[in-house]
Amino acid sequence: MVAGIAGQPVAHSLSPVIHNAWLEAAGLDGAYVPFAPRDAAGFEALVAAGRAGLIQGLNVTAPFKEQAFALADDVSPAARAVASANILVFEKGRILADSSDGVGVLHALKEQAPQLVLSGAQVVMLGAGGAARAGTGALIEAGARIGILNRTRERAAALAADLGPSVCVVDANTLEAADLVINALSIRPDVDLAVLKPSAVVMDMTYRPVVTPFLQAAQARGLATVDGLAMLIGQAAPSYQALYRQAPPVLDLRPLLLGHLGEAQ
């Protein structure tokens, strides 16, 4: 039962650590391996191998999520909502696409900020790329209102137009009213956390390091924080279910992953 993750770059991914730990615990004769297609043509060839039955399924990360969605024969509502996919399942020559990134965001928030009520919450999403797109769909479903804050306003406007009336473009002044601020950039955003209200929650989608400088700054202000490692673990469970056709065994993955990252618990 061969599955894996496709991206460029992909060597840094912790997904093989997670899925192979689950496979071992479940006693399954399976493997989860990294694939690093050089470009769009290479990714298409990999997907063709899956359609031919050589691979059972794939997780997909940057920069191939939108291409994965486009190549699918059938797409889930979650994938359709954000026009991207991080899961491809190959079954009888057909390609099924799904997105569990939103599930990961909701899992992380429930685990590390259980006091936050998303229904009616004002969320400021920092960034307008694929990570922002993937996370926004689930937040809309949960009843939140999303403001996209991005250096390039045109890109933010394009994302808001794609995702519907619950999403709009905002400026830095909106931070004062935010219930939740999510960094969907791969770098530390240039925003002033001092303007946030004391009850605001701050999340960072990246996890290297787990407590990023952005989260450190939020913690220094006494704000509740949510890290990207919790999001990674949250999105992995539905991925495993889709790729291996069964629920993952119960494992405490966080200590294992912190060990791989060289960080203390």
C-alpha positions as CSV (number, residue, x, y, z in Angstrom):
1,M,0.0,0.0,0.0
2,V,2.1,2.9,-1.3
3,A,1.2,6.5,-0.8
4,G,3.2,9.6,-0.2
5,I,3.5,13.4,-0.3
6,A,4.3,15.4,-3.4
7,G,5.8,18.9,-3.3
8,Q,8.8,21.0,-4.2
9,P,10.6,21.2,-1.9
10,V,9.4,18.2,0.2
11,A,12.5,16.9,2.0
12,H,11.6,19.0,5.1
13,S,8.1,17.5,5.4
14,L,7.1,15.7,8.6
15,S,4.2,13.9,6.9
16,P,6.3,10.8,6.3
17,V,7.1,10.7,10.0
18,I,3.4,10.9,10.9
19,H,2.1,8.4,8.4
20,N,4.8,5.8,8.8
21,A,4.4,5.9,12.6
22,W,0.7,5.2,12.1
23,L,1.4,2.4,9.6
24,E,3.8,0.7,12.0
25,A,1.3,1.0,14.9
26,A,-1.5,-0.4,12.7
27,G,0.7,-3.2,11.5
28,L,-0.2,-2.4,7.9
29,D,2.0,-3.5,5.0
30,G,2.4,0.0,3.6
31,A,4.8,2.8,2.9
32,Y,4.5,6.6,2.8
33,V,7.2,8.3,0.8
34,P,8.2,11.8,-0.4
35,F,7.9,12.6,-4.1
36,A,9.6,15.7,-5.4
37,P,8.4,16.4,-9.0
38,R,10.6,19.0,-10.6
39,D,7.7,20.9,-12.2
40,A,4.1,20.7,-13.3
41,A,4.9,18.2,-16.0
42,G,6.6,16.0,-13.4
43,F,3.7,16.2,-11.1
44,E,1.3,15.3,-13.9
45,A,3.4,12.2,-14.6
46,L,3.3,11.2,-11.0
47,V,-0.5,11.5,-11.0
48,A,-0.6,9.4,-14.1
49,A,1.2,6.7,-12.3
50,G,-1.4,6.9,-9.6
51,R,-4.2,6.7,-12.1
52,A,-2.5,3.5,-13.5
53,G,-2.7,2.0,-10.1
54,L,1.0,2.2,-9.1
55,I,0.3,4.6,-6.1
56,Q,-2.7,4.4,-3.8
57,G,-2.9,8.1,-3.0
58,L,-1.0,11.3,-2.5
59,N,-0.9,14.2,-0.1
60,V,-0.1,17.3,-2.1
61,T,1.7,20.4,-0.9
62,A,3.1,23.6,-2.5
63,P,3.3,24.3,-5.4
64,F,1.0,21.6,-6.7
65,K,-2.3,22.0,-4.8
66,E,-4.2,23.9,-7.5
67,Q,-2.9,21.5,-10.2
68,A,-4.0,18.5,-8.1
69,F,-7.5,20.0,-8.0
70,A,-7.5,20.6,-11.8
71,L,-6.4,17.0,-12.6
72,A,-9.1,15.3,-10.5
73,D,-12.1,13.5,-11.9
74,D,-14.2,14.1,-8.7
75,V,-13.7,16.7,-6.0
76,S,-15.1,17.0,-2.5
77,P,-17.1,20.1,-1.4
78,A,-14.1,21.1,0.8
79,A,-11.7,21.0,-2.2
80,R,-14.2,22.8,-4.5
81,A,-14.7,25.6,-1.9
82,V,-11.0,26.5,-2.1
83,A,-10.2,25.3,-5.7
84,S,-7.2,23.3,-4.4
85,A,-6.5,19.8,-3.0
86,N,-4.0,18.4,-0.6
87,I,-5.3,14.8,-1.0
88,L,-5.6,12.7,-4.2
89,V,-7.0,9.2,-4.0
90,F,-6.6,6.9,-7.0
91,E,-9.3,4.4,-7.4
92,K,-10.1,2.2,-10.4
93,G,-8.4,4.6,-12.8
94,R,-10.2,7.7,-11.4
95,I,-8.8,10.6,-9.3
96,L,-10.6,11.8,-6.3
97,A,-9.5,15.2,-4.7
98,D,-10.1,16.4,-1.2
99,S,-8.8,19.1,1.1
100,S,-8.1,18.5,4.8
101,D,-6.1,21.8,5.4
102,G,-9.3,23.4,6.8
103,V,-9.8,20.4,9.1
104,G,-6.3,21.0,10.3
105,V,-7.0,24.6,11.2
106,L,-10.1,23.8,13.1
107,H,-8.4,20.9,14.9
108,A,-5.6,23.2,16.0
109,L,-7.9,25.9,17.2
110,K,-10.1,23.4,19.2
111,E,-7.1,21.9,20.8
112,Q,-5.1,25.0,21.7
113,A,-7.7,27.8,21.9
114,P,-10.9,26.0,23.0
115,Q,-12.3,29.3,24.4
116,L,-12.6,30.8,20.9
117,V,-16.0,30.7,19.4
118,L,-15.7,30.8,15.6
119,S,-19.4,31.5,14.8
120,G,-19.5,35.2,14.3
121,A,-15.8,35.7,15.0
122,Q,-13.8,38.3,13.1
123,V,-10.7,36.6,11.6
124,V,-7.8,38.4,10.0
125,M,-5.8,36.2,7.6
126,L,-2.3,37.4,6.9
127,G,-1.4,36.4,3.3
128,A,-3.4,35.6,0.2
129,G,-1.6,32.5,-1.1
130,G,-2.5,28.8,-1.1
131,A,-2.2,28.4,2.7
132,A,-4.7,31.3,3.3
133,R,-7.0,29.9,0.7
134,A,-7.0,26.4,2.2
135,G,-7.7,27.6,5.7
136,T,-10.4,30.1,4.9
137,G,-12.9,27.7,3.5
138,A,-13.3,25.8,6.8
139,L,-13.5,29.0,8.8
140,I,-16.3,30.2,6.6
141,E,-18.1,26.9,7.2
142,A,-17.7,27.5,11.0
143,G,-19.4,30.8,10.7
144,A,-16.5,33.2,10.9
145,R,-16.0,36.4,8.9
146,I,-12.6,36.6,7.2
147,G,-10.6,39.7,6.4
148,I,-7.6,39.2,4.1
149,L,-4.6,41.4,4.9
150,N,-1.9,41.2,2.3
151,R,0.9,43.4,1.0
152,T,-0.5,43.1,-2.5
153,R,-4.1,44.3,-2.2
154,E,-5.0,43.0,-5.7
155,R,-4.1,39.5,-4.8
156,A,-6.2,39.7,-1.6
157,A,-9.1,41.1,-3.6
158,A,-8.8,38.1,-6.1
159,L,-8.9,35.6,-3.2
160,A,-11.9,37.4,-1.5
161,A,-13.8,37.4,-4.8
162,D,-13.2,33.6,-5.2
163,L,-14.3,32.7,-1.7
164,G,-17.6,34.7,-1.4
165,P,-19.4,37.3,0.7
166,S,-17.9,36.1,4.1
167,V,-14.5,37.2,2.9
168,C,-13.3,40.8,2.3
169,V,-10.0,42.8,1.9
170,V,-9.0,44.7,5.1
171,D,-6.2,46.9,6.2
172,A,-4.1,46.9,9.4
173,N,-6.8,49.0,11.3
174,T,-9.0,45.9,11.3
175,L,-6.6,44.1,13.7
176,E,-8.0,46.0,16.7
177,A,-11.3,44.2,16.4
178,A,-9.9,40.8,15.5
179,D,-10.9,37.7,17.5
180,L,-8.3,35.6,15.6
181,V,-5.2,36.5,13.6
182,I,-3.7,33.8,11.4
183,N,-0.3,34.0,9.8
184,A,-0.5,32.2,6.5
185,L,2.8,33.5,5.3
186,S,6.1,31.6,5.3
187,I,7.8,34.6,7.0
188,R,7.1,36.7,10.1
189,P,4.4,39.2,9.1
190,D,5.0,42.9,9.7
191,V,2.0,43.7,11.9
192,D,1.7,45.4,15.3
193,L,0.4,42.9,17.8
194,A,0.1,45.6,20.4
195,V,-3.2,46.7,18.9
196,L,-4.9,43.3,19.5
197,K,-7.5,43.0,22.2
198,P,-6.5,40.8,25.2
199,S,-8.9,38.1,24.2
200,A,-7.5,37.7,20.7
201,V,-6.0,34.4,19.6
202,V,-2.9,34.3,17.4
203,M,-2.1,31.4,15.1
204,D,0.9,30.7,12.9
205,M,0.6,28.0,10.1
206,T,4.3,27.4,10.0
207,Y,6.0,25.1,12.5
208,R,9.7,25.6,12.1
209,P,10.3,26.5,14.8
210,V,7.1,25.4,16.5
211,V,7.0,28.6,18.5
212,T,7.8,31.1,15.8
213,P,9.0,34.7,16.5
214,F,5.4,35.8,15.6
215,L,4.0,33.5,18.3
216,Q,6.7,34.5,20.8
217,A,5.7,38.1,20.3
218,A,2.0,37.2,20.9
219,Q,2.9,35.2,24.0
220,A,4.9,38.1,25.4
221,R,1.7,40.1,25.2
222,G,-0.2,37.4,27.1
223,L,-2.2,36.3,24.1
224,A,-3.4,32.8,23.5
225,T,-1.5,31.1,20.6
226,V,-2.0,28.2,18.3
227,D,0.9,26.6,16.4
228,G,1.3,25.0,13.0
229,L,2.3,21.7,14.4
230,A,-1.2,21.2,15.8
231,M,-2.6,22.1,12.3
232,L,-0.3,19.6,10.7
233,I,-1.4,16.8,13.0
234,G,-5.0,17.7,12.5
235,Q,-4.9,17.6,8.7
236,A,-3.0,14.3,8.7
237,A,-5.7,12.1,10.2
238,P,-8.3,12.5,7.3
239,S,-5.4,12.1,4.9
240,Y,-4.4,8.8,6.4
241,Q,-8.1,7.7,6.3
242,A,-8.3,8.6,2.6
243,L,-5.0,7.1,1.6
244,Y,-5.1,3.8,3.5
245,R,-8.9,3.4,3.7
246,Q,-9.0,3.2,7.5
247,A,-8.8,5.5,10.5
248,P,-5.3,6.0,12.0
249,P,-4.4,4.3,15.3
250,V,-4.4,6.4,18.4
251,L,-0.9,7.8,18.9
252,D,0.5,10.9,20.7
253,L,2.3,12.3,17.7
254,R,3.4,15.7,19.2
255,P,6.4,14.3,21.2
256,L,7.5,12.3,18.2
257,L,7.4,15.3,15.9
258,L,9.1,17.6,18.4
259,G,11.9,15.1,18.6
260,H,12.3,15.2,14.8
261,L,12.4,19.0,14.9
262,G,15.0,18.9,17.7
263,E,12.7,20.8,20.1
264,A,11.9,20.2,23.7
265,Q,8.3,19.4,24.7
